[in-house]
Amino acid sequence: MDQFPPGSMTSTHTGNPVCCAAALASVRKIVKEDLTGNAARLEPILLAGLKTLQASHPGVIGNVTARGLVGGMQLVKSGRKEPDHDLAHAIIERCFHKGLLMFAPVGAWGQTVKIAPPLTISREALEEGLSVLAEATAESVAAQQAAE
């Protein structure tokens, strides 16, 4: 750590002009297009969609949550409160095959399907994504129940 005096060591990721320009352009777009407002307006739609899914599959969908355009759907083993990472992965995989790209499951046990669309998403696109998620969830739950 004492090999180089302060200020003598630099890197391409420590505030280079291109990265700074990209960051400033991103902030300008967020402000100009009111993307945080868009997220706030769409939050109730995202949360309602997740709660509808939860009501459709009460034994396997534990907690659902949304804040702005970031949501989560925790999967549990049927009738228990144990995390179900296999079902979470199955849902993500079915979403992928239906054209909906999702994050890998998150959470301490990989049991949570994370929903985080771009801030620029329209209401129609969000509703379409929730529809695909609902289909993938129903198919995955049915396949899991058939295997049991």
C-alpha positions in Angstrom: 0.0 0.0 0.0 2.9 2.4 0.6 4.5 1.6 -2.8 2.9 4.7 -4.5 2.5 8.1 -3.0 -1.1 9.6 -2.9 -2.2 10.9 -6.3 0.4 9.0 -8.3 -1.6 6.0 -9.1 -4.6 6.2 -11.4 -7.0 3.9 -13.2 -9.5 4.0 -16.1 -12.4 3.6 -13.7 -11.5 6.5 -11.4 -13.5 9.3 -13.0 -12.3 9.3 -16.6 -14.1 11.9 -18.8 -16.0 9.4 -20.9 -17.6 7.7 -17.9 -18.4 11.1 -16.3 -20.0 12.3 -19.5 -22.1 9.1 -19.7 -23.2 9.5 -16.1 -24.2 13.1 -16.6 -26.2 12.2 -19.8 -28.0 9.5 -17.8 -28.9 11.9 -15.0 -30.1 14.5 -17.6 -32.4 11.9 -19.2 -33.8 10.7 -15.9 -34.7 14.3 -15.0 -35.8 15.5 -18.5 -38.1 12.5 -19.0 -39.3 12.3 -15.4 -38.3 8.6 -15.1 -38.6 8.6 -11.3 -42.1 9.9 -11.7 -42.8 7.1 -14.2 -41.6 4.6 -11.7 -43.8 6.0 -9.0 -46.8 6.0 -11.3 -46.2 2.4 -12.4 -45.5 1.0 -8.9 -49.2 0.4 -8.0 -49.6 -1.6 -11.3 -46.5 -3.7 -10.5 -47.6 -4.4 -6.9 -51.1 -5.2 -8.0 -49.8 -7.6 -10.6 -47.6 -9.4 -8.0 -50.5 -9.5 -5.4 -52.8 -11.1 -8.1 -50.1 -13.7 -8.8 -49.8 -14.3 -5.0 -53.5 -14.8 -4.7 -53.5 -17.3 -7.6 -50.7 -19.3 -6.0 -51.1 -18.8 -2.2 -49.2 -22.0 -1.2 -46.1 -21.3 -3.2 -45.8 -17.5 -3.4 -44.8 -16.1 0.0 -44.1 -12.4 0.2 -44.4 -10.0 -2.7 -43.2 -6.4 -2.6 -42.6 -3.5 -4.9 -40.9 -0.1 -4.5 -41.0 2.0 -7.7 -40.2 -0.4 -10.5 -38.3 -2.9 -8.4 -40.3 -5.8 -7.2 -39.8 -9.2 -5.7 -41.8 -12.4 -5.4 -40.6 -15.0 -2.9 -41.2 -18.6 -3.6 -41.8 -21.1 -0.9 -42.2 -24.9 -0.9 -45.9 -25.8 -1.2 -47.6 -25.3 2.2 -44.4 -24.5 4.0 -42.3 -21.5 4.7 -39.1 -23.0 3.3 -37.5 -21.2 0.4 -38.0 -22.8 -3.0 -35.1 -21.9 -5.2 -35.9 -24.6 -7.7 -39.3 -23.1 -8.4 -37.8 -19.6 -8.7 -35.3 -20.9 -11.3 -38.0 -22.7 -13.2 -40.1 -19.5 -13.4 -37.1 -17.5 -14.6 -36.2 -20.1 -17.2 -39.8 -20.2 -18.6 -39.9 -16.4 -18.7 -36.7 -16.5 -20.8 -38.2 -19.0 -23.2 -41.2 -16.7 -23.6 -39.0 -13.7 -24.4 -39.0 -12.0 -21.0 -35.5 -11.5 -19.6 -35.2 -11.6 -15.8 -32.4 -11.5 -13.2 -31.2 -14.8 -11.8 -33.2 -15.5 -8.6 -31.9 -13.5 -5.6 -32.2 -13.7 -1.9 -30.2 -15.7 0.7 -31.4 -19.0 -0.7 -32.1 -17.8 -4.3 -35.8 -18.0 -3.8 -36.9 -14.5 -4.9 -37.8 -13.6 -8.5 -36.6 -10.0 -8.9 -38.5 -7.7 -11.2 -36.7 -4.6 -12.3 -37.7 -3.3 -15.7 -36.1 -0.2 -17.2 -37.3 3.1 -15.9 -38.4 4.0 -19.4 -41.0 1.2 -19.5 -44.5 2.0 -20.6 -47.6 0.8 -18.7 -48.5 -1.5 -21.6 -45.1 -3.1 -21.6 -45.2 -3.6 -17.8 -48.6 -5.2 -18.1 -47.4 -7.5 -20.9 -44.4 -8.5 -18.8 -46.6 -9.3 -15.8 -48.8 -11.4 -18.0 -45.8 -13.4 -19.2 -44.6 -13.8 -15.6 -48.1 -15.0 -14.6 -48.0 -17.6 -17.4 -44.5 -18.8 -16.5 -45.5 -19.0 -12.9 -48.6 -21.0 -13.5 -46.8 -23.4 -15.8 -43.9 -23.8 -13.4 -46.2 -24.5 -10.4 -48.2 -27.0 -12.5 -45.0 -28.8 -13.6 -43.8 -28.9 -10.0 -47.0 -30.3 -8.7 -47.1 -32.9 -11.5 -43.6 -34.1 -10.5 -44.5 -34.5 -6.9 
